[in-house]
Structure formats: C-alpha cells, structure tokens
Amino acid sequence: MEILKFKSQLFVAFEQVTAPRRHVQSVLVKLKKSVHGTLHSFQAALRLAENGLQAHGTLRGLLDRVIERRRRLRQEMRARENELRELLANSLDAIVVTNLNRRFVAANPKALELFGVSG
C-alpha cells in the first residue's frame, strides 16, 4: 500500500513539473508553425514581387524595342523620301507621280516643261 501511495504522490509531483513544460512545448510548436507559415507567405510575396519586376522589365524592354524600331523606320522612310525627292528634282527624264485615283500629286521640272506648265 505504501508503494502505491508513494507512486501516486510521485506521479502528482512529476505531473506538476511536466505540465508547464508540455504547455511551453505546445506554445513553441504553435509559434514555430506560425513563423514557418509567415516565412512562406513572405517568400511567396517576394517571388510575386520579383516576377512582377521581371514582367515589368520585360514589358519595358519590349516597349523600348518597339519605340526604337518605329523611330528607325521613320528615319529610314525620311531618308528614302529625301532620295526620291532628290531623284525627282534632278532627273533628266520627265517624272509624274499619281495617286490611286490617277490624279497628279507631283511632277519634276522636266515633266512640267514637257506639259508646258510653269513651276
């Protein structure tokens, strides 16, 4: 009987010591899960932000290339137009330019001379 009583008292004493430890351990496990979840949330948000920046950089690069291409095409078109104007003005042959409706839109000095029109 004494052994049972001692065993019972020992169990109560042991429980009094271990209960707060188990409670602390439980709180620490919950805290660890919370920190781990928050860390994953931050990592996901960081990945989204990085992807957004990469997408922004990609879109910005694409927009820059489109703008640069349009600028280059305009320059080439102006250069070609200037070449044609020069050819039209200095040609020894009569040259007349018409639109789709066959109306005259430009003529060089030789064409004007041929048709008897003063320039």
Buried (B, 14 or more C-beta within 10 A) or exposed (E): EEEEEEEEEEEEEEEEEEEEEEEEEEEEEEEEEEEEEEEEEEEEEEEEEEEEEEEEEEEEEEEEEEEEEEEEEEEEEEEEEEEEEEEBEEEEEBBBEEEEEEEEEEBBBBBBEEEEEEE
